[in-house]
Amino acid sequence: MLVASTWRSAARTDPGKVRARNEDAFLDCPEQGLWVVADGMGGHQGGDIASQLIVASLAELPAQDSFDERLKGLRQCLHWLNRRLGQELTVTAERHDSIMGSTVVALLLEGDRAACIWAGDSRCYLWRGQRLYQLSKDHSLQQQLIDEQQMSVEQARAHPAANALTRAVGASEQLTLDVLELQVYPGDAFLLCSDGLYQGLTSDALGNALSLASPQVALERLFDGAMRGSARDNLTAVVIRQ
């Protein structure tokens, strides 16, 4: 049974100003309490196929299970997709260096419970009490350099392979997902987005948009800001609030 959702959401994707193809995909399902952003691995064959497959598969998960069962099902589905994309690769790849993969960030909400699940550098933010929190932590070389080499953000960003992902669905035989569970409070707002969106915006710009009462207006503010910049990558965002 579907519980009437107290959540309102709005979602949008755009190829940006440079890329001919959009390899991002999103799922916007407030009636099921499930939202997803997937960013196909740029430049790799099948990046758009991988992101679309993730979104389509997660959309088919049963919504009538308990929160814990749904979270377990979501994780199992992503592990299955990781194996499937790995198999597709061996069947279709003519070159050994091609990868069919995608980042994923998903948000599951029910009552006062929330779970954020991710692999890669697509992000989940929480706006609470006039403060912005980044719930997810990027699985990227840039973040690894900051964590392990104690580099500053500026130093890590200057690394030639800073944007390389350390985790993604379909990128390696074993997929490791990060999961963060939290309690939801009245007035909370969430943002799921691909790196093309957040790289073009400051934390203040993200927070200012999420402070707006309407998810649709917040979304327009985010895209207006991002498109004023270089918008070299595909941009996708989903804004969720009560």
C-alpha positions in Angstrom: 0.0 0.0 0.0 1.2 3.5 -0.8 1.1 6.0 2.0 0.0 9.5 1.0 3.3 11.3 0.7 3.9 14.5 2.7 6.9 15.2 0.5 6.9 17.5 -2.5 9.6 17.4 -5.1 10.8 18.7 -8.4 13.4 17.3 -10.7 15.2 18.5 -13.8 18.1 17.6 -16.1 20.0 19.5 -18.8 22.9 18.6 -21.1 24.6 21.9 -20.2 26.4 24.1 -22.7 29.1 21.8 -24.0 28.0 18.2 -24.1 25.9 17.0 -27.0 24.6 14.1 -25.0 23.0 13.9 -21.6 24.3 10.9 -19.6 22.5 11.9 -16.4 19.2 10.4 -15.4 16.8 10.9 -12.4 13.9 9.3 -10.6 11.3 11.6 -8.9 8.8 9.4 -7.0 7.3 11.3 -4.0 4.4 8.8 -3.8 7.0 6.0 -3.1 9.3 8.2 -1.1 12.2 7.5 -3.5 14.4 9.8 -5.5 17.6 9.0 -7.5 20.2 10.8 -9.5 22.6 8.8 -11.7 25.5 10.3 -13.7 26.8 8.0 -16.5 30.6 7.9 -16.6 31.5 10.8 -19.0 33.0 9.9 -22.3 32.7 6.1 -21.8 30.5 4.1 -24.1 27.2 3.4 -22.6 27.3 6.0 -19.9 23.7 7.1 -20.7 22.6 3.4 -20.9 24.0 2.7 -17.4 22.4 5.7 -15.8 19.0 5.0 -17.4 19.2 1.4 -16.4 19.8 2.3 -12.8 16.9 4.7 -12.6 14.5 2.3 -14.5 15.5 -0.7 -12.2 15.1 1.3 -8.9 11.7 2.6 -10.1 10.4 -1.0 -10.2 11.3 -1.9 -6.6 8.2 -2.8 -4.5 7.0 0.1 -2.4 4.8 -1.9 0.0 7.7 -3.4 2.1 8.9 -2.0 5.4 11.5 0.8 5.3 14.3 -1.7 6.3 13.2 -4.2 3.6 13.1 -1.4 1.0 16.6 -0.2 1.9 17.9 -3.8 1.7 16.1 -4.2 -1.7 17.6 -1.0 -3.0 21.1 -2.1 -2.1 20.6 -5.6 -3.6 19.3 -4.0 -6.8 22.4 -1.8 -7.1 24.7 -4.8 -6.5 22.8 -6.8 -9.2 23.1 -3.8 -11.6 26.9 -3.7 -10.9 27.2 -7.4 -12.0 24.9 -6.9 -15.0 26.8 -3.8 -16.2 30.0 -5.8 -15.8 28.6 -8.6 -17.9 27.3 -6.3 -20.6 30.7 -4.9 -20.8 32.4 -8.2 -21.5 29.8 -9.0 -24.2 29.8 -5.6 -25.9 33.2 -4.2 -25.4 35.6 -4.3 -28.3 38.2 -2.4 -26.4 39.5 -3.5 -23.0 39.5 0.0 -21.5 35.8 0.8 -22.0 33.6 0.9 -18.9 29.8 1.0 -18.8 29.2 2.7 -15.4 27.4 5.4 -13.5 27.4 7.1 -10.2 24.3 6.8 -8.1 22.8 8.7 -5.2 19.4 7.7 -3.8 17.2 9.0 -1.1 14.5 6.9 0.7 12.0 8.6 3.0 9.3 7.2 5.1 7.8 9.0 8.1 10.6 10.4 10.1 13.2 8.1 8.6 15.6 8.8 5.8 18.4 6.8 4.2 20.9 8.1 1.6 22.7 5.5 -0.5 25.5 6.3 -2.9 28.5 5.4 -5.0 30.5 8.0 -6.9 30.5 11.8 -6.7 26.8 12.6 -7.2 25.7 14.2 -3.9 23.0 14.4 -1.3 22.6 17.6 0.7 20.3 18.4 3.6 19.0 21.9 4.4 18.1 22.1 8.1 17.8 25.0 10.5 19.2 27.5 7.9 22.3 25.3 7.5 23.5 23.2 4.6 24.9 19.8 5.3 26.6 17.5 2.7 25.4 14.1 3.7 27.3 12.1 1.0 31.0 12.0 0.7 32.5 11.9 -2.8 34.1 8.6 -4.0 36.7 10.5 -6.1 40.4 10.8 -6.3 40.1 14.4 -5.2 38.4 13.4 -1.9 40.9 10.5 -1.5 43.8 13.0 -1.8 42.2 15.2 0.8 41.5 12.3 3.2 44.8 10.3 2.8 47.4 12.9 1.7 46.0 15.7 3.9 45.9 17.9 0.8 43.9 21.1 0.7 40.8 21.2 -1.5 42.7 23.6 -3.9 45.7 21.2 -4.1 43.6 18.2 -4.7 41.5 19.9 -7.3 44.7 20.8 -9.2 45.6 17.1 -9.6 45.2 16.1 -13.2 43.0 13.1 -12.4 41.0 14.9 -9.6 37.6 14.0 -11.1 38.4 10.3 -11.5 35.9 8.2 -9.6 37.0 5.6 -7.0 33.6 4.0 -6.9 30.7 3.7 -9.4 28.1 1.1 -10.4 29.6 -1.0 -13.1 33.1 0.2 -12.7 34.6 -2.8 -10.8 33.7 -6.4 -9.8 32.8 -5.5 -6.3 30.6 -2.5 -5.6 30.8 -0.9 -2.1 27.9 1.4 -1.3 27.8 4.0 1.5 24.6 4.3 3.4 23.7 7.1 5.9 20.5 6.8 7.9 19.1 9.8 9.7 16.0 11.1 11.4 13.9 13.7 9.5 12.6 16.8 11.1 9.9 19.3 10.0 11.2 21.9 7.6 14.0 19.6 6.2 14.8 19.9 2.5 17.0 17.6 0.5 18.9 18.0 -2.7 20.2 15.2 -4.9 22.5 16.4 -7.8 25.2 15.4 -10.2 28.6 17.0 -10.1 27.8 19.2 -13.1 25.4 21.1 -10.9 27.3 21.5 -7.6 30.6 22.3 -9.3 29.2 25.4 -10.7 27.6 26.7 -7.5 28.9 27.8 -4.1 27.5 26.3 -0.8 25.8 29.6 -0.2 24.0 29.4 -3.6 22.9 25.8 -2.8 21.6 26.8 0.6 19.8 30.0 -0.6 17.9 27.9 -3.2 17.0 25.2 -0.7 15.7 27.8 1.7 12.9 28.6 -0.8 9.5 27.1 0.1 8.7 25.7 -3.4 10.8 22.8 -4.7 10.1 24.0 -8.3 11.3 27.5 -7.5 14.4 26.2 -5.7 15.2 24.1 -8.8 14.8 27.1 -11.1 17.2 29.1 -8.9 19.8 26.3 -8.9 19.7 25.9 -12.7 19.7 29.6 -13.4 22.9 29.9 -11.2 24.6 26.9 -12.8 23.8 27.9 -16.4 25.3 31.4 -15.7 28.6 29.6 -15.3 30.5 27.4 -17.9 28.1 24.4 -17.5 30.6 22.1 -19.2 29.0 19.0 -17.9 25.4 17.6 -17.7 23.4 19.0 -14.8 20.8 17.2 -12.8 19.0 18.1 -9.6 16.1 16.8 -7.5 14.8 19.0 -4.7 12.6 17.4 -2.0 10.8 19.0 0.9 7.8 18.6 3.2 
